[in-house]
Amino acid sequence: MAAQQGVAYDSTAPQGDDTTDTAKNGTHAKTLSGVTVTAQGTTGYVADNDGAATKTDTPIIETPQSISVVTRQQMDDQQPQSLNEALRYSPGVVPETQGTSSNFWSGSSLQLRGFTAAVYQDGLQDDATSNDLLDPYFYQSVEVLSGPASVLYGQGSPGGIVNITSKMPTATPLHEVTFGIGNYDRYQAGFDFSGPLDQSGQLLYRLTGVGATQDTQTSWIKRKRLAIAPAVTWRPNENTSLTLLTNYTYNPAIGDYSSVPASGTVLWNPKGKISSSFSPGDPNFNRTEQRISMVGYQFQHRFNDIWEFQQNLRYTDNRNQDNMIWPLGLEPDDETLDRYAWVRDERSRSFLIDNRLKAQFDLGPLQNTVLMGVQYSHVIEDWAWGANMNLPPINVFNPVYGVPIQGPDPSELSTEKNWAKQTGIYLQDQINLGRWRFLLGVRQDWVDEKQTGNSASLNLPNEPDDKLTWRTGVVYLFDNGLAPYASYSTSFQPQFGDITANGTAAVPTTGQQYEVGLKYQPVNSNSLLTLAAYNLTEQNVPETDPLNPGFIVQVGEIRSRGVELSDRTSLTDNLNLIASYTFTDSSYVRSDLTGVGVNGVTAAVQGKYQYGVPRQSASLWADYTLHSSLLHGLGFSAGVRYVGSTYGDNVNSFKVPAFTLLDAAVRYDVGAMDPALHGLKLQLNIANLLDKYYVSGCTSDTQCNFGVRRTIYASATYDW
């Protein structure tokens, strides 16, 4: 594949060997002034710099936080078809907790350090069903920031964030077309064109598009997608860059978002095992459709050797229509499943802007990179939803589809309108003192939220919230490439829409994390090893009020402790390796909630482990390409993923078994055999090679999700 270079302006971006020099002498890297064309800080599978953790494109080894970056080359080798699949080999991440349903709503299926991760695109977060449903063909990389990130991003999960970086226009011409086929009648095509629009190179463009259609392992469930992303960069001089980014994605069929009972999947059922193709829905009723329109820009201007201004802006219009059928529970005969119909019609519009002023200066021996920012977001949501609880049941072992299904009465749908505004101001200082790297950050947020609806329970008063969050960290850089670090960070997350039985709105959750670690980047090598240990807590966890169903109580606290080990190595042009191991101990340390287990016994939630959180997980991926043999141009990849057992409900009354999956790939650069075919590459990817039947996780005895069975994808890509 042709090199995919991105246009970036950052006076701190090291050129050549400046990263090593900086670590040795503690000075600012000497860089070319103005706009530079870089490879976005990655070589092979290893990213040297990261822009999301500090918003200043700091070397990962100098950042006191666990960071993992999925590069474009890794995605090209693994061919993920969703955000979740792209994160299968990332430490601390359980990417497909909802199995085959994960592609329907990617963000809610991503688990990071025991919590649901927030998904961002180019540093800005839309609602939960927009940016995480974009096609991975549009990604340049995916950054995983573990731990609270509220200082730079505002409200969010204490587990961390996942940031997608978009493909940007390139100064080097790029032309690519790709075609693919796979099992489940999958067909896909895409194109990616980029380069200068004028002879001076002031105007650059990129045009990326993709279309795909496929059936799935679930009966009669389909996925379809059409998407295009035009982008233009204007560089009037060496100090200024403006990139316009747009995207239109139409998903006529997203897939399924449903579940199956624990009995017959992870629990014994006298009637047998439920097929992994079973759906509790019906083709006469089920429908999932989405349209996403995005337009925004990234602007950068350098005033002088000290000051630089950056601004990111995006407007998103996201529309969803869903008709779903969900299970209620098995009847005493162990095969008849009661179910209900649920419909949703949603439209959300968001305006997001992040303004940053960066300054680099010295105060005696202290070299400072100061970031001052103002961030604003305005989100409006319109919902219409409802349910019909009186549906004909279905036999889980012998389902009959095509039966009449009656949805809820349109005149009885609940309607609501939500407004949410957030303004945050933040200040961050990165200080270099010899081999020491210090990080200090503080942020103040103001959140204003309002909800109205056609019933009293949907009308909440205007509830302003404000919160101060902060973080601090330190790194020491040794000559041999070792970099021990320690950090402390906090988070907050408003609970919009939740209300207590006495009519008061829920207060935001709060989180705190202590983290220590060791990073190792051997001098003159292309590898990065990270060992991290953390203690993470979240307070005010909302739970269903046991005395007043439909309302919540906030008495909960969850504590997650863990260890993460990761290694990314591009040893030579031939060999790339990714290895990770994660241990997570996540439990409810404070809760008044009780639950009924599968044995019918009521038990306290306090002291129990979080459901769906594996205590152990591990992965290994190796990619090898032959460059100097009779088989020149041939490449092989193999991977193994292990996810440990999890509890299936909040009182730990049953377990979901552990599973191990194998992946493999083979590719051939046809141009190595015949120069006339230069640029043509053939590739075959197989996930879950042994076609293992497994359940990815459960949240109760009626809500479990099948894991994805074997998927095969063959592709042909031509670059010129």
N, C-alpha and C positions, 0 to 999 in steps of 0.2 A: 504494500500500500504506500502511496506517496506520503511523504512527511507532512504532518498536519501542524502547521505553524499558526500561532495566534498573534494578533496585534495587541500589544499591551504597553502601557506607559507606566513606568514606575522607576523612580530614580534610585530605589534601593535594590533593584533586581541585579544580582551579581552576574558578571560576565566572565566567561572563561573559568579560571581557577580561583576567583575572588572569594568564593565561599570558604575554601580552605584557608586562604590568607586572613580572612576576617576572624576565623576561629583562633588562629595562631597569635595575631598581634592586637586583637581587640579594637581595630579601627574600622571605620565605615568602609565598605567595599567601594573601590573606585569604579565608577560606571560612566558610560557615555551619557551625555545630557540629552534630554528630549525623548521623543517617541522611539522605541526600539521594537524590533521584531524578534520575538523569542519563541522557543518551543514550549511555552507555558510551563517551564520549570520541571519537565519530566524527561526521563530517558528510560525506555523500556517499561518496567513495572515500578520503578522507584521515582517518586516525586521528591525533589530537593526542597522546594519552597511551597508554602501554603498561604493563600490569600484570605481564607475564611476565618482562621483562628484569631488573627490580630487585625485584619483588614489592611495590613501593610506589606504583604508578600514577604514574610519573615521565613528564614530557613527553619524547617521543621525541627531540626536538632536544637535550635535555640529557643523553642517555644515550650513553656512548662505545662504541657497538656498532651494527652494521648491523642494522636492524629493519625488517621489512615486515609490514603488516597487511592481510589481506583482509577488507573490511567486509561487513556484511550486505547493503548496497545493491549492492555489486559482485556478490555471489552471487545476489541476486534478478535482476540484469540478465543474468548469464551462465548461470544455472541448472545449476551443476555437479551431477553425480550421484554423486560420490565425493570424498574428500579430495584425491586426486591431481588431479582436474579443477579443483578450487577453487584450486590452486596453479599453474595453467598460465601465469599472467602475473606470477609472483613472481621477483625477481632472485636469481640464485645457485642456483635450484632447478631440477633436471631431474625433473619429477614422475612421468613414466610411462616409466621405463627398461625396464619389462617389458610395455609395450604393453597388449594386450587382457587380459593376466594381472594388470595392476596393481590392478584392483578386487578380486581375490581376496585379496591380502595387501598392503594399501596401503603400510604402513610400509617394507617391504623394497624398494619401488619408488621411494621418495622419496630423491633424491640432493641433498645440500646441500654445496657446496664440495668435491665429489668424494668424500664419505662418505655412508653411509646415515644419515638423520636419525632421531632418536628422536621418537616421537609421544606427546604428553601431552594430557590433558583437564583443564581447570581446574587446571593446575599439578601434576597427579598422573599418574604413568605406570603403566599396567597392563602386561600381557604384550603381545607384538607383534601379536596378532590381535583385540584387543577394541576399544579406543577408536577406532582408525583405520578400523573398519568400521561406525561409526555413520553414519546418514544425514545428509547436509549440511543437511537441513531443520531439524535440531536445533541447528545452529551459530548463534551470534551473531557470531562473528568467528574468524579463524584468524591466529595470530601466528607469524611466522618469525623466530627468533633465530639469527643466523649466528655461528658460532664456538663454542668451548667454553663450556658452561653448568654445569659441575660444581659451582661454588661454591654455587649456589642449588638445584641439582637432583640432585647426587650423580653416580653412574655414568652415562656417556652418551658418545655419539659426539663426536669433536672438531669435526665439521662443524657441529653446532648442533642445535636442537630445533624442533619444530613443536608449538604449543600451541593446542588447540581450546577456545574459550570457549563455554559452554552458554547457551542462551536462559534468561533469568531472569524471574520474575514481575514484572509491571508495575503501577504505580499507576494508569495510564490504561487504561481498558477496551480490549481488543483482541479482535476476532473475525475469523477468516479461514478460508476453505475454498478449496481449490485442486484442480483436476482437469487431467490432461494425457494426451496420447497421442503416440506417436512411431513411427518406423520400427522394424523388428524386432519388431512387435507389442507395443509398449510401452504400458502403461496404468499410471497413477499417480494417487493421491488423497491429500490431506493436510488437516489442520486445525490451527489454532493459536489457542487461546483464553486470555485472561489478563485480570486485573483484581482489584479488591478483593473480599474475601469478607464484610467487615463495613463498617458506616457510618463507623467511626473510621479505617479504613485501616491497622489494625494487622496484619490478615491479608490476604495477597495470594496469588493462585494462578496457575499456568500449566499448561495441558494441551495437549501437542503430539503429534500422531500422523501416521503416514505408512504407506502400503502401495503396493507396486509389483510389477509382473511384466513380464518382457520376454524375448524371445529375444536372441541376439547374432549378430555376424557369423560366429562360429565354429559350424560345423555342430552342431545339436542341443544346444548349450550354452545354458542358461537362467540368469536371475537372478530371484530372488523375495525380497521383504522385507515384513515386518510389524513395526512398532515403535511404541511409545508412551512418552512421557516426562512424567509428572506432577511438578509442583514446587509447593512452598508456602513462602512467606516470612512469618515472624512478627517484628513490630517492636514490642515492648512499650513502648519509649520511644525518645527521639531518639538514644540512645547505644548501642543494642543491636539487632542484626539476626541472625536465624537462618533460613537457607534450606535446606529439605530437597529434594534432587535425586534422582530415580529414573529409571531407563530399563530397558525390556525390549525387546530386539531379537531377532527370530527370522528367520533367513535360511535358508529351506528349500533354496535353491540360490544359492550364492555366485558361481558362474561357473566359470572354468577357471584352472588354474595349470599350464601346460605350455609346451612350446616346439617349434620346428621346426628343421630343419637349415639351415646357412648355404648349402649347395649348393642352388640352386633358388630362393633368396630374395635374398641379397646377393652370392652367388657364382654364376658361370655354371654351368649344368647343361645338357648336350646334350639332355636330354629336355624342357626348358622351365622355366617358372616355376610354383612351388607356389601354389595358390590361397590367398588370405587367409582363406578359410572353412575351410581344412583343420584337422582335429584329429587328433592321433596316438592319441586315446583311442577309447572305444566306449560307446554309450549303454547297453549291457548291463552295464557295470561302473562307469563314472564316476558319482561322487556327492559332493556337497559340501554340508554342512549345519552351521549354527552357531546357538547360543543364547547370548545375553549378558544377564545380569541385573546391574544396578548399583543401589546405594543409598548415599547419602552426604549430607553437609551442608557448608555454609559458614557459619561463625560469626564475628561481629565484635562487639567491645565496647570502647568508649572509657571509660577510667577518669577522665581529666581532660584538660587541654590538652596534656599531654606524652605520656602512655602510652596505648597501644591494643593489644589482643590480638586475633589472628586465628587461626582454626583451620579447616583443610580436612580432610575425612575421606571415604574411599570404600571400600566392599567390592564386589568384582566376582567373579561366577561365570561362567566362559566355557567352553563346551563345543563341541568341533569333531569332526566325523566326515568323513573324506575318503577316497575311493577314486579314485586317479589312475593314468593311464598316461603314461609319459614315454619319449622317444626315446633309443635307445642310439647309433645311427649308421646311415648309408646303406651298403648293400651295394655291391659293384663295379658293379652294373648301373645305379647312379645313380637308382633309383626305389623300391627295396625298403627300407623302414625297419624296422630291428630296434627293439624296444621292451620295456619291462618294466612290471609292475604294482606299485603302491605303495599301502599303506593306512596310515591314521593315525586313532587314536581318542585324543583329548586332552581333559583337563579341568584347568583352572587356576583357583585361587582366590587372590585377593590382598586384603590389608588394608593400606591406605595412610593415613598421617596426617602432616600438616605443621602444626606449631605455631610461631607467629611473635609476637614481642613487639616493637612498634615504638615508638620514642621520638623526639620532635622537640624540640630545645632549642638554645639559643645558648650558645656559649663565646666571649665577646667578639665579634669580627667574624665568627666562624665559625658558620654555621647548619648544624646537624647533623640528619640523619635516620638514626637507627641502627636496624638490624634484627637481632634475635637469634632464631635458629630452631633447632628440633629436629625432624628428619624421621625417620620410621620406616616401613619396608615389610617385609611378610612375604608371600612368594609360595610356593604349593605347586602343583606340576604332577604329573599322572599321565599317562603315555604308554603306548600299546601300538602298535607299528608293525612293519612288515615288508614284504618285496618278493618278487615272483616274477619271475625273470629269463628265464623260458622262455615267452614269449608268441608267438603267431603274428605274423609281420611284417605290415606294411600298405603298400600302394602309395601314395606321396605324390601321384601325379597322377591316380589312379583308385581312391580309397579305397572299400572295402567295409565297411560298418558292420553291427552286429547279429550278429557272430560270437561263438562261445563264448569267454569269458575266465575264466581261473582265477586267483584271487588267491592270496596266500600262505596256507599252512596255518595256521589259527588257533592250533593247538597249538605252532607254531614262531615266534609273534610275540615280538619283544623287548618287554619291559615295564620301565619305569623310573619312579622317583619322585624328584622334585627338590624340595629346600627351599632357599630363599634368603632371608636376613634382612639388612637394611641399616639401620644407624643413622648419622645424620649430624648434626653440630652446626655451625652456621655463624654468622658475624658479618659484617655489612656496614655501612659508614658512607658516607653521601653528604654531602659537605661543600660548602656554597655560600660563596664568598668573593668578593663583588662580582660580576663577570661570569664568574668561574671556577667550574667544577663538577668536583669530584674524587670518585672512586669507589674504595673500597678494600673488598676482600672476602676472607675466608679460610674454609675448611671442612675438617673432619676427618671421614672416613667409616670405619666398620667394617663389613665384609661377611663374612657367614658362610654358606657354601654346602655342601650335601651331596647326593650322588646315590647311589641304590641301584638295582639292576636284577637281572634273572634271568641275567645273564652277567657274567663277571669284568671284561670291558672296560667295563661300565656301572657298576661300583662304584668310586666315587672316595672317598678319605678326606675327612673334614671339613677344608675348606681356608679358614681365616679370612684375610682380606686387610684391610689398612688403608691409607689414602692421604690425604695432605694436598694440597689444591688451593687456588689463590688467583688473584686477578685485581686489576688496578688500571687506572684510566683517568682521563683528563682531557678536559674540554671548555671552550672559551672562546666566549662569546656576544657577538657584535658587534651594534651597534645596527641594522645593515641586514639582520639575519636570518641572517648567515653564522655557522656554528658548526664550526670545525675541531676534530678530536678525535684522540686516540691511546689505545691500550689494549694490555694484555698479559693473557692468560688461559691457564689450564691445564685439563686434563681427565684422567680415567681411566675405564676400562671393564673389569670382570672378564670373563674368558673361561670362563664356567662350562661344564663338560662337555668341554672340550678337554684332551687328555692327550698327553704326549710318549712316545716309544718306551721310555724308561727308567722309565715309570710315574709321573712327576711331573705335577702339574696345571699348566696354563698360568698364567702370571702376567698381571696386568691390562695392557692397553695404556695408554700414556700419550700425552698430546698437549699441544702448546704452540702458541700463536698470537700473532703481532704484527699489529696492525691500525692503520692510520691512515686518516682520512677527512675529509670535509667535508660538512656538512649545510646546507641553505639553506631557510629558511622565511620568505619575504618578509612584512614587517609588514602586518597587516590583509588577508592573503590566505589562501586555503584550499588550500595546496599544500605539498609537501615533496619536496625533491630531496636525494639522497644519493649521494656518491661514496666508495667504500671500496676500499682496497688491503690485501692481507693476505699473510702467510707462515705456513703451517700445517703442522705435522709430527706424525706419529703413530709411536710406537715399539712394539716387541714385536708387530708385526703377525703374526698366526698364519697359517702357510702349510702346505700338505700336505707331510709329510716325504717327499722323493723316494725315500728308501731304505726307508721303512716306511709304505706307504699305509695309511690309517686312523688314523694319528697325525699330530701337527703338530710343526713347529719354529717357534721365535719368534726369527727373526733379521732380520725385515723392518723397513723404515722407509719410509713414504710421505710425500712432501712435496707439498703443494698450494699453489701461488701463484696469485693472481688479482686481478682488478679487477672491481668491480660498480658499475654506474650505474643509478639508478632515479629515476623522477619520477612522483609521484601528484598530480594536480591536479583540483580541482573549481573551474573558472574562474568559472562562474556557475551558476544553477539549470538552465541549458540543457546545459552541456558538462562531461563528466568524461573525464580522460585518464589512462592508465597506460602508461609506457614503461620498458623496461629493456634493459640490455646486460650480458653477463657474459663475461669471459675467464678461463679456468681452465687452468693448467699443472700437471697432477698426474702424478707419476711415482714409480716404485719406486727410491729412491735407495740402498737397501741390501737385498739378498736373495740367499740361496744357492739359490733355487729355479730349476729349469729347466723348460721346456715344449716340447712338440712342435707346430710350426705346421702349417698346412694343406698346406704343401709337404713335410711329413715330416721337416723339419730340426729338430734339437734346439737350442734357444737359451737363453741366460741371461735371466732376468726382470729382473735389476738393470739400471737405466738405461732401462727401457721405460716407456711411458705406461700409466696405468691404463686397463683396458678399460672401455668404457661411459661414459667421461667426455668430453663434447664440449669442445673448446678454446674454442669460441665459441657463444653462444646469444643471442637477442634476441627481444623481443616488443613489440607496440604494440596498445593497445585504446582505442577512442574511442566515447563514448556521447553522443548528442545528443537532446534532448527539446524539442519545440516548445511554447511556453507562450502566445504572443501572435500567433496567425495563424489563418487559416481551418482549418488542420490542428491546432489546439490539442489537446494530449493525445497526439500521435503521437511516438514515439521510435524512434531507429535506433541500432544498435551495429555495429561492425566491428572485427575483430582479425586480426593476423597473428603467427604464431609460427615462429621459425626455430631449429632445433637442428642444430649443426654435426656433421660426421662424427666417428665414434668408432672406436677399435680394437675388434676382436671377440674377442681373446684376450689373455692376459697376456704373450705374446711378440711381439705386434703383427704377426702374420703376415697379417692381412687387415683391411679396413676396412668399416664400416657407413656407407653414404652419408648425407650431410646431407639434411634435408627441411624444407620450408616449408609451413605449413598456414594456411588462411584460415577465420575464423569470422565469423558474422553473426547479427544478431537484429533483430527489429522488434516493437514493442508499441504498444498503443493503449488509452488510458484512456477507456472508453466513456462514463463519466460526463461527460466534456467535451462530448459530443454531446447527451446527454439527462440532465438532472439526476435523473430518476427512476431512472437506472441508476448513480448515484454509487457508487463502490467496486468496480465491475467492470472488470477489466483483462484484455485478451487479449494473448498473447505467442507469438512463434515464434522458436526458437533453432536454429541450424544450426552444428555443429562439423565441421571438415574439409569446408568447403563444396564443394570441387572433387573430393571423394572420392578423395584421393590414396592409392595403394598404396605402403606403405613399411614398413620394419622399424625398430622403435624402438631396438633394441640387441641385442647378442650377448655372451655370456660365454665361448663356445667354438664350435667348428665344428658342434656338435650342439645348441646351445642358443641359439636366436634367437627373438625375439618380434615378431609382427606389430603394427604400429600400428593404432589405432582408425580405421576407415573413417568415412564420413560418417554422422553421427547427426542426426536431426531430432526436435525436441520442440515440440509446440504445447500451450499451457496456458491455462486460464481461472482467474483468481483473483478472489474476491469478499471485500471487507472491509466491515464495518459496525460 
